[in-house]
């Protein structure tokens, strides 16, 4: 899969999840990712997520949150 296709697919799934969260009255979205996953951290940052905890270590786990009503940044 080309990178642009993966980003577009990720964005579609993110929009669906955000619409579901809005419909159900959620206020906050949470996720965790890993720096070693290709494009993962950059994608979620572009979607407006901010780091709440960076565990570092061998797993390079980073926890992120954003408000449901928050606008995504552009993904370049």
Helices and strands as residue ranges (DSSP letters): H 3-24, E 28-34, H 40-46, E 50-56, E 61-67
